[in-house]
C-alpha cells in the first residue's frame, strides 16, 4: 500500500491509497487492513507544493506507525 499526499491550491492536503494500480479515497479502515496484511507502507508519494517540513512530519508519522505494526506482529 502506498499513500499519496496531494496538496491543492487551497493548501489542503488530500490523501489517497494506492493498492496495486487502483487509487482510492483514504480510509483508516483500509489503511489498517492493508497494514495487517503487508506489515508496512511503501514509500509515500507527494504531489503539489508540499514543503520539506511537511514531508518530514508525514514520514516520521509513517515510520512510527510501521514500527507499532511491526511490534504487534511479533
N, C-alpha and C positions, 0 to 999 in steps of 0.2 A: 504494500500500500504506500502510495506517495501522496503527501499533502501539497496542494498548490495554493499559494497565497497570492491573491491579485489585489492590487491597490488601484482604486478607480479615481476619477477626477474629484470626487467628493472627499477624498482622503479616507475612504472606508476600505478596510481590508476584508475581502471575501475569501472564504476557504472552501476548496473543492477537494474531493478524494478521487484519486486515480487508482483504480484497481484493474490492472491489465491495460486495455485500451480505452475503457469507458471512464468518463468523468461524471461524478455525482455530487450533489449538494452535500456539504459537510453534515454529519450526524455523529454525535458522541457514541451512539449505539453501534453504528457501522464501524467507527474507529476502534472501539473496544473489541468487537468481534474479530476484526482483522488482526489486531494485536495479539489476541489469544491464539489465533491460527499461525501467524508468522513470527511473533515474538519481537518484532521491531519495525520501525519506519524505514522506508527507503529515503535517500536524500530528498529534501524538500525542494520545490521549485518556487521562485519568487518572480512575480510579473508586475511590472509597473515601477513607480518610483518609491520603492521601499528602501529606507535608509539602512546603512550598515548596522546601526544600533538596534533597529527593529529586527533585522535578520539575526543578530546575535542573541537577542532576548528569545525569539522563537526557537532558535537552535538549542539554546540552553534548556528551555522547557521540554523540548522533544527528547533531549538526552536524559533528563530526569524521568520522563515517562518510560522511555526504553529501559532504564535502569530498574525502575519499580516493577515493570512487567517481567523482566529477566529474573528478578529476585523472587517473584511469586511463582515462577515456573519450576524452581528448584525443589 
